[in-house]
């Protein structure tokens, strides 16, 4: 019986190695036509240069985006605004998260919801970025924090990494996270952008994420 169990185990391991090992075959079928047409302008397309050969690049708009103003006396969702501001009007000294802005001010953050299931589930994700257009104080965006959760009401995960500036656009690399979201067919992924206020107690960054042509965009390059 022990020999039989060992033999079965070896067979299972061999099959697993063949399916997932480096010698496994993979049919790459780019189906860019599955991504619906959007009103993304040439401005957004010029932000990202594909890094792979024979890849598709999808520009996906958020299906919902809004700001959040957090204050002990007046916390509320911000909708219908042409620009959103990141940062705080006041925070206690040394407080690095804007969850407790104090009684004399409040903190602004931005929230975007994307459908990662628009990308085919067997796609090989080459790169994925969140692109945000900045109206002013672009340098302050280098201190922002990007968090994500797979569904509304879930727990946030901080997506580490230094953002990149490209003109008035800021690119946040979320390639590894996008791979997981596409594989899990997540269609309501929430991305939250905030500016820690410890070293920058009066920092504010205006971002044109609501206006047509300069909206926050999910860029996904895949095969």
C-alpha positions, 0 to 999 in steps of 0.5 A: 500500500505504501509503495502504491501511495508513493507511485500515485504521489509521483504521478500527481507531482509529474502532472503538476510539473508538466502543467505549471513548469517552464516547459508548459505550453500556453496559447496566447490569444490577445482579444483586445476587442473585448475592451469596450470603446471609451472616450479616453483622449490621445493624452492618456495614450501618450502617457504609456509606452508598451514594453512587450512585443505583440501585446494589447493595451487596454485603457479602462475608465473607472465606473465610479469615482468620488472624493472623500472628506474626512472630519470628526464633525463633517465626513462626507462623500464628494461627488460631481466635482470637477477636481478632487483635492488630496491632503489635509487642512490640519493634522496633529503633529506626527500623525502620518495617517489622515484618519484623525484630522482634528477638530480644526480641519479635514482630510481629502482622499480620492476613490476609484472603482474598476472592473478588472473582469473586462480583461480575459481571464487567461491573459498574461499581464505584462504591466498595469498602472493607475494613471492620474492627471494632476493640475497642480503640486505634482511633486507632492504626488510622490508622497501619496499612498495607494490602497486597494480592496478586491470588493466594496466593504473588504479590507484595504491592502497598501500597494507599495512602490514609488509612483512615476511622473509623466508630464502632468500624469502620475503612474502607479504600478499595480501589476502584481495586484492586477494579475490577481484581480484579473484571475479572480474575475473581480469586477468592483475593485476599489482603489483609494488615493490619499496623501499622508499628512505628517511631514506635510500638514498643509499639503493639498494636491488638486487632481482633475479626475472628474473632467472628461479627457483627464479622468483617472484611467487603468492601463493594462498591457497584456497578451 
